């Protein structure tokens, strides 16, 4: 879906789940805090544990190492057990 929406201008894809594991009902809150910290520290966290991306998933910018980043819009996606389905849009302070 990301490739279909953004084409060749895809955003960086980052995830903390490889570090935190699944916090069940708290996952969304943990992800939201991590998103804010990403903005404040101006650094994208790597996707820990992702050794071999699925070749059928057309992502062009999967973060593999911590990366400096000029903060912009962050989308925090939480899709979990029991129907927890939330997307937060978080922007840097002005």
Phi, psi and omega in degrees: 000321181299316180296323181293321182282314188259346180061230182278355182251054184284147175285164175293141180249120183226151180210145177256357186300329178295339179264316186271339189073197181257119182266018179051240184296339180270356185305317181297318179293318179298316180295320179296316178297316179298323179295316178296318179296324177300317178293311184296324182268355179054043181215131176274130177283150180281161174275087183294134177089358178271096182270319183226100178297149177295120183296342180275350177265115189273071176254133185256347183222071176272122183288120182254335179229153175308139186224130173299149188204137174277112186304139176213204179296134174242131173255120179256111182259130177228110177234110189220189181300147175075013176086017176287107181227105185219142171233124176253137173256119183239131180241157177296153175294152180255000000 
